[in-house]
Amino acid sequence: MSTQENTADSAAGAAGTVAAYRSYPVAPGYRLNVRSGPSTNAAVVRTLPAGSSVPIRCQRHGERVSGPYGTSDIWDCIGSGEYVSDTYVQTGSDGFVARPCGS
């Protein structure tokens, strides 16, 4: 394999890794707090603007929260140490849509 082909394969592999996380829209009209853990008591690390979408890396159980998409204890990890309640994310499911965190 040539260096050029190897570089192209590496770039495609890296792009595939980034694209592996599916993005889902946040409920319309909501600015969403991103927290350091799966609880409303966890520190807010940033706030997403209305109209955002989030990449779900993994999901875990945490504090039970009510939002526009029901009541659930599922929290979505959208980045390193960044969690949002699944009840504010339109996944189309009441269950996990991504692997459990830590697996």
N, C-alpha and C positions, 0 to 999 in steps of 0.2 A: 504494500500500500504506500502511496506517495505521501510526503509530508502535507501537501495540500489536501489530499483526501482525509488524512488523519485529523487535520485541523477542522475540516468541515464536519466530520463525524463527531468530534469533541464538542463543537459549537451546537450541533443538533441535539446531542445528548444533554448539554447544559440547558438548552432551551426547553427540552422535554421535561426536565426536572422542574423548572420554573412553572411551566404550563400544567403540571400535574395537579395543582390545586385549583379546583373549580371555584369560580366566583359566583356569589349570590347577591341579589339586591337587598338593601336595607329597606324596611317598610317605608313607603312614600310619606314624605313630610316630617320624618324623624331625624333629628341630630342624635347620634348614638355615642354614648360614653364607652370608651375602650378601657377595660380595667386590667389591673396587674394579676388578677386571679378570678376564679369562677364564683364571684360573690359581689353583691352591691356594696359590701363593706370594704372591698379591695380598692386600692387607690386608682383614681382615674388617671390614665397615662396620656390620653388625648381624646378628642371628640371628633367624630366623623361628621362631615356636613350632610345635610339632606341630599338625597339622590345618590348616595354612595353605594358601592358594591364591595363585598369583602371576600377574600380568598379563604376558604376553610381548610386549614392544614390538618386539624384533628378536632375531636370533640370529647368532652368529659362531663360527668355529672357534677353539679355544684348546688348553689342555692336555688330554690324554686322561685321563679319569677313569672309575673303575668305581663303580657305585652300584646301588640296588635295581632299576633298569630297564636294566641292561646296562652296556656300556663304550662311551664316545663322546668325541669332542673338541668336541661342540656345547655352547655356553654360551648361556643365555637372559639377555637384558638385561631387567630388570624395573623399572628406573628409571634416572635419570641417574647413570651411573657405578656401577651395581649389577648384578652378575652372579651367576647360580647355575648349577651344572652341570645340564644337561638330564637326566642320569642319575638325578636325584632328583625329577624332575617328570613326572607322568603325562600325556604328550601323546598317547599312542596311536600314536606314530610313531618310527621310527629316524632320520628325517631332519628337515629344517626344517619347522616349522608356521607360521612367521612370516617376514617379509622379512629378508634379510641386513642386519646393521647397516651403516650408511653408504651404503645405497642409497636 
